[in-house]
Amino acid sequence: MDLDVLLREVGALKDGHFVLSSGRHSDRYVEKFDLLRLPKATERACAGIVEQIEHLGPIDVVAGPTTGGILLAFEVARQLNKPAAYAERAESGSLAREFRRGTTFPAGARVLVVDDILTTGGSVRETLAALAEHDVQSVAVAVLVDRSGGNVDLGVPLTALSNMTIETWSPDACPLCGTGVPVTKPGTTGISSPN
């Protein structure tokens, strides 16, 4: 499964001038929801994850962090015919995650964590920490796209359908701003002139 081809097919891999949530600028952006809103495309991507994790042996539960990770956890679990679990932000409002809504795990369950795009690994680490509160074994992490450049150590094996290095710049050093290319902030409808 060539995820990059699928992302281009569905319009999720975009070229242009983008302001990322970090405030940095980039000339490429992956809009995961352009993939995740299409059930058949999401099914294909998750089939790629299932293929990549076959060597891990049996998986008992597939877990994912909110938001995009829960869609992937559900579909990977469906394909494996296993239950899914969702790591939500703690009710206390902290950055921690927890499994709520009556979620339980069989003792010693082998858990696969799935997520959409790995950049710093924050939401995956929070999910792994939430799993550590239960009598389970976190077997591996599988993501659609690893944007970390292979620099994130999660303490368990990591597999990705795509590894992307997307260059970013501070706004004052952005070559696209210097040439007047209009900037888009993903997640909004706004297009503005360069900074």
Residue, then its C-alpha position, 0 to 999 in steps of 0.5 A: m500500500d503506497l499511502d503517499v499515492l492514496l493521500r494524493e488521490v484523495g487530496a489529503l497531501k497538499d502543496g502550497h503555503f501553510v501556517l502550521s499549528s506551531g506557527r511555522h510555515s511549510d510548503r506541504y501539508v497533510e490534511k488527515f481528515d480529507l482521508l478520514r472522511l472517506p470510509k473506503a480510503t480509510e479502510r484501504a489505509c488501515a489495511g496497510i497498517v494491518e499488513q505491516i503489523e502481522h509479524l507482531g503476533p496476536i493483538d487483543v485490543v487496538a487503542g487510539p488517541t482522540t481525535g483522528g486516532i479513534l477512527l483508525a483504531f476502530e477500523v484497524a480493530r474491525q479488520l482484526n475482529k478485535p475491540a477498540a479503545y479510545a484514549e481521551r483527554a482526562e476530565s481534569g482538563s490536564l494534558a493526560r489521557e485516560f480510558r473512560r466510558g466503561t473501557t476495560f482490558p483483559a489482563g495481559a492484553r496485547v495492545l496496538v496503538v494507532d494514530d494518524i500523523l506522528t510529529t513529536g509523539g505527544s498524543v501517542r506518548e499520552t496514550l501509552a501512559a494511559l495504557a500503563e495504568h492497566d495490566v496490558q502490554s503495549v506491543a507497538v505503535a502504527v501511524l499513517v505518517d511519520r513526520s518526525g524524521g525517525n527522531v521519536d523514540l516511543g519505547v515500543p516498535l514504531t511502524a508507519l505507512s509513510n515517512m515524510t520530511i516536510e520542511t518548515w520555516s519560521p515566518d520571518a525566514c519563510p521563502l514563500c512569504g518573501t515571494g508573495v505566495p498567499v498563506t493558508k492556515p489549515g483547519t480554517t477557511g482563511i487565506s491571507s497575504p503573506n506575513 
